[in-house]
């Protein structure tokens, strides 16, 4: 088997890091081209706009869910030993953390993955916000904010195993989960045709969803043949950002991991896409008030993401794709809090939400203005 040969040649940790790098490259490139962004999708939903960003998110969501459940039905993946299902979870952490993350992504004008994509394009606001996000996430995991996180997490917990697995709790089975995903995919196709979403919106968003399933399959496949234990995981940016920061500052001798390859891979993939389509541009803060807003948002996302156990991608796509109850609670909390925050803070109906989805064949054209 090719994966076994690769592990024998490189080693288990190096193979995981390489897989994270390649999957991250694909995610970064496709997220940049499709303008995948939960914040913009939420705003379109809350303001009842039709710019296509909600449709892009639906494509990514449905594709991640369908592909992951299809792998499970085929016997190529089993999420039962993944942290999101196997271990005890926190419903209070999911609800409160998800709400904080939703507030933060409105204030910072992008979730953690979107900040990484924008940083690769030269957005200095996202660079600073991303660093604050990573520092806060690390402080919430092992630093001064850890006691607060642990206290909130203990308020309402749920056992691991079937208690955390929505497929087991509802009895729909993996076939029912596939049908559920097909419904959302049909909705995405309907709205894409109605809103005339360009090809990059379709293809890029579907590709984003497929990288989620690819990460689940890859890490699972490695654990099946590896000698040492490794976590089964997909894409997330809260824990990996904190880990990368730790490695850079004072733990450079830690062995490579999937997360070590993931974050740089997303950055490089986004940079390549922006460079190829001439969308690199340095942008900074518009003033002190703007900077305070972004930093406050990054702090909310860093603490909220670590409290919830996942970000907009980690819970909203990866966790939702394996139907863990805490991830769905987190996702709903993100949407609700973000809609309310947008209504209270950003009352600009009809204003530009983000970069528009590029038209097919737009290589070499200068980009439109960026507001995120």
ROLUM-146406 format. One line per field, with one value per residue (C-alpha): residue in three letters; x, y, z. Coordinates in steps of 0.5 Angstrom, whole numbers, plus 500, padded with zeros to 3 digits. Layout:
REM ROLUM-146406
aa ala|...
east X|...
north Y|...
up Z|...
This chain:
REM ROLUM-146406
aa unk|unk|unk|unk|unk|unk|unk|unk|unk|unk|unk|unk|unk|unk|unk|unk|unk|unk|unk|unk|unk|unk|unk|unk|unk|unk|unk|unk|unk|unk|unk|unk|unk|unk|unk|unk|unk|unk|unk|unk|unk|unk|unk|unk|unk|unk|unk|unk|unk|unk|unk|unk|unk|unk|unk|unk|unk|unk|unk|unk|unk|unk|unk|unk|unk|unk|unk|unk|unk|unk|unk|unk|unk|unk|unk|unk|unk|unk|unk|unk|unk|unk|unk|unk|unk|unk|unk|unk|unk|unk|unk|unk|unk|unk|unk|unk|unk|unk|unk|unk|unk|unk|unk|unk|unk|unk|unk|unk|unk|unk|unk|unk|unk|unk|unk|unk|unk|unk|unk|unk|unk|unk|unk|unk|unk|unk|unk|unk|unk|unk|unk|unk|unk|unk|unk|unk|unk|unk|unk|unk|unk|unk|unk|unk|unk|unk|unk|unk|unk|unk|unk|unk|unk|unk|unk|unk|unk|unk|unk|unk|unk|unk|unk|unk|unk|unk|unk|unk|unk|unk|unk|unk|unk|unk|unk|unk|unk|unk|unk|unk|unk|unk|unk|unk|unk|unk|unk|unk|unk|unk|unk|unk|unk|unk|unk|unk|unk|unk|unk|unk|unk|unk|unk|unk|unk|unk|unk|unk|unk|unk|unk|unk|unk|unk|unk|unk|unk|unk|unk|unk|unk|unk|unk|unk|unk|unk|unk|unk|unk|unk|unk|unk|unk|unk|unk|unk|unk|unk|unk|unk|unk|unk|unk|unk|unk|unk|unk|unk|unk|unk|unk|unk|unk|unk|unk|unk|unk|unk|unk|unk|unk|unk|unk|unk|unk|unk|unk|unk|unk|unk|unk|unk|unk|unk|unk|unk|unk|unk|unk|unk|unk|unk|unk|unk|unk|unk|unk|unk|unk|unk|unk|unk|unk|unk|unk|unk|unk|unk|unk|unk|unk|unk|unk|unk|unk|unk|unk|unk|unk|unk|unk|unk|unk|unk|unk|unk|unk|unk|unk|unk|unk|unk|unk|unk|unk|unk|unk|unk|unk|unk|unk|unk|unk|unk|unk|unk|unk|unk|unk|unk|unk|unk|unk|unk|unk|unk|unk|unk|unk|unk|unk|unk|unk|unk|unk|unk|unk|unk|unk|unk|unk|unk|unk|unk|unk|unk|unk|unk|unk|unk|unk|unk
east 500|503|501|505|511|511|511|517|521|519|516|509|510|513|508|502|506|506|499|497|501|498|491|492|495|488|484|488|487|480|478|481|478|471|471|469|467|462|462|459|454|451|451|447|443|441|440|437|442|443|451|452|456|451|451|458|458|452|456|462|458|454|460|464|458|457|464|465|459|460|467|464|459|464|468|474|473|471|470|468|475|476|476|470|466|470|471|467|464|462|455|456|463|460|454|458|464|460|457|463|466|460|461|469|468|463|468|474|471|473|473|480|481|479|484|489|487|487|493|496|494|497|492|496|489|488|496|495|488|491|497|492|487|493|496|489|488|494|492|486|489|495|495|492|485|485|482|476|475|475|470|465|466|464|458|454|458|456|459|463|461|454|452|456|454|448|447|447|442|437|438|438|444|450|445|440|446|448|441|441|447|444|438|443|447|440|439|446|445|438|441|447|443|438|443|448|454|460|464|469|464|461|468|472|467|466|473|473|468|472|479|475|473|480|483|479|480|488|489|485|488|495|493|491|498|502|506|505|498|496|489|484|482|480|481|481|485|484|488|493|494|496|501|504|505|508|513|515|517|519|518|521|524|517|516|512|504|498|497|504|503|496|497|503|500|493|497|502|496|492|498|499|492|492|499|496|490|494|490|496|495|498|492|492|488|484|485|485|478|478|484|481|475|479|483|477|474|480|480|473|475|481|478|471|474|478|472|468|473|473|472|468|471|473|466|462|465|469|465|459|461|461|455|458|453|457|460|452|451|457|455|448|451|456|450|445|451|454|447|445|452|452|445|447|454|454|448|450|445|447|454|460|461|467|471|466|466|471|468|470|477|478|486|490|484|485|481|475|475|476|472|474
north 500|507|510|504|505|513|512|507|512|518|516|516|524|526|523|526|533|532|530|536|540|538|538|545|547|545|548|555|555|553|557|563|562|561|566|561|565|563|570|573|567|569|576|574|570|575|581|577|578|574|575|568|567|563|558|557|555|551|547|546|544|539|536|535|532|527|525|524|519|516|514|511|507|504|502|507|511|510|516|512|514|521|526|529|523|518|523|527|533|540|542|549|550|549|553|559|558|558|564|568|565|568|575|575|573|579|584|581|581|573|567|564|560|566|571|566|566|574|574|570|576|581|583|586|587|579|578|582|579|572|573|575|569|564|567|567|560|558|562|559|552|552|559|564|563|556|556|560|555|549|552|553|547|543|546|541|535|529|523|520|515|514|520|525|521|524|519|514|518|519|512|515|511|513|512|517|522|521|523|529|531|531|535|541|540|540|547|549|547|551|557|557|557|562|567|565|563|563|557|558|558|551|548|552|550|543|542|546|540|535|537|536|528|528|530|525|519|521|521|515|511|513|510|504|502|506|503|509|512|518|522|522|529|533|541|546|552|554|548|548|555|555|549|552|559|554|551|557|560|555|548|547|540|537|532|533|533|533|540|543|542|544|552|553|549|553|560|557|555|562|566|562|563|570|571|567|571|578|579|580|587|590|593|595|598|604|607|606|604|599|596|595|592|587|585|584|580|575|575|572|567|565|563|561|557|553|553|550|545|548|554|555|550|545|545|548|543|537|536|537|532|526|529|530|533|538|541|542|546|550|551|553|558|561|563|566|570|572|574|578|582|584|587|591|593|593|596|597|593|592|594|590|583|581|579|577|570|571|569|564|565|571|570|576|581|586|584|588|592|588|590|584
up 500|498|505|508|504|505|513|512|508|512|519|522|525|518|514|518|517|510|509|513|509|502|505|508|501|498|503|503|495|495|500|497|491|493|498|503|510|515|517|511|510|517|515|508|512|518|513|508|502|496|495|494|500|504|498|498|505|504|499|503|509|505|501|508|511|505|503|511|511|505|507|513|509|505|511|510|516|523|527|534|536|535|540|538|540|544|550|555|552|555|552|556|553|546|547|551|547|540|542|544|537|533|537|535|528|527|530|527|520|519|523|524|518|514|518|516|508|508|512|506|501|505|510|516|520|519|521|528|529|528|532|538|536|537|544|547|545|548|554|554|554|559|561|565|562|563|570|567|561|565|570|565|561|568|568|563|560|556|556|550|546|543|548|544|537|534|529|535|539|533|530|523|521|516|511|514|515|507|506|510|507|500|502|504|497|493|497|495|488|488|491|487|480|483|485|479|483|479|478|483|488|486|485|491|496|494|494|501|504|501|504|511|509|506|513|517|512|512|519|520|515|519|525|523|520|525|531|536|537|533|534|529|526|521|520|526|527|534|537|531|531|539|538|532|536|542|537|534|541|546|544|537|538|539|534|527|527|522|525|524|517|516|518|514|508|509|509|503|499|500|498|491|489|491|487|481|481|482|489|493|497|503|507|515|520|518|525|533|534|528|531|538|535|531|537|541|536|536|544|543|538|541|548|545|540|545|550|545|542|535|531|525|521|527|529|523|518|521|528|524|519|524|527|534|539|542|535|532|539|537|530|532|538|533|528|533|536|530|527|534|534|527|528|534|531|524|521|514|510|503|505|502|506|503|497|492|489|483|476|472|468|472|472|472|473|479|485|488|494|501|507|511
